Amino acid sequence: MELIIKIMSCIYALFFVFYIYYFYKYIRLIIKLKKINKEQVIDNEFKIKQKKLKRNALILWLTFLTLFLIFTTITYILVYAKK
């Protein structure tokens, strides 16, 4: 049982790292977009890249949230169901 909780914690931490990485990339993209907006030159390829990055960040955020809920539910069942 403790092994399962440790494995789940590792998976949870891994997704958290990916979540922070995509958030960092998203913030960098927003900063880059603000600089480009000052020059008023935006190409379609950049807009497509921005949409893909936003979608990936949203998917990873939802995955992170789902994993958090699953992890807490299973932990609750494993720890408190014995009582």
C-alpha positions in Angstrom: 0.0 0.0 0.0 2.8 2.4 0.8 4.5 1.5 -2.5 1.4 2.4 -4.4 1.2 5.8 -2.7 4.9 6.4 -3.4 4.4 5.5 -7.1 1.4 7.8 -7.4 3.3 10.6 -5.7 6.1 10.2 -8.3 3.6 10.3 -11.2 1.9 13.3 -9.6 5.2 15.1 -9.2 6.2 14.4 -12.8 3.0 15.9 -14.1 3.5 18.9 -11.9 6.9 19.5 -13.4 5.4 19.3 -16.9 2.7 21.6 -15.8 5.2 24.2 -14.6 7.2 23.8 -17.8 4.3 24.5 -20.0 3.2 27.4 -17.8 6.7 28.9 -18.2 6.6 28.5 -22.0 3.2 30.1 -22.0 4.4 33.1 -20.0 7.4 33.4 -22.3 5.1 33.4 -25.3 2.9 36.1 -23.9 5.9 38.3 -23.2 7.1 37.7 -26.8 3.6 38.5 -28.1 3.6 41.8 -26.2 6.9 42.8 -27.8 5.7 41.9 -31.2 2.4 43.8 -30.7 4.4 46.9 -30.2 5.8 46.4 -33.7 2.4 45.5 -35.1 3.8 42.5 -37.0 2.2 39.1 -36.3 2.3 36.3 -38.8 -0.1 33.4 -39.0 2.5 30.8 -38.1 3.0 32.6 -34.7 -0.7 32.7 -34.1 -1.0 28.9 -34.8 1.9 28.2 -32.5 0.3 30.3 -29.8 -3.0 28.5 -30.1 -1.3 25.1 -29.9 0.7 26.1 -26.9 -2.4 27.4 -25.1 -4.2 24.2 -25.9 -1.4 22.1 -24.6 -1.1 24.1 -21.4 -4.9 23.7 -20.9 -4.7 20.0 -21.4 -1.8 19.6 -19.0 -3.5 21.8 -16.4 -6.7 19.7 -16.6 -4.6 16.5 -16.4 -2.8 17.9 -13.4 -6.2 18.7 -11.8 -7.6 15.3 -12.6 -4.5 13.5 -11.2 -4.7 15.6 -8.1 -8.4 14.5 -7.5 -7.6 10.9 -8.3 -4.6 10.9 -6.0 -6.4 12.4 -3.1 -9.4 10.1 -3.5 -7.3 7.0 -3.6 -5.2 8.2 -0.7 -8.3 8.9 1.3 -9.7 5.4 0.5 -6.4 3.7 1.4 -5.7 5.6 4.6 -9.2 6.1 6.0 -11.0 3.0 4.8 -9.1 0.9 7.3 -10.8 2.6 10.3 
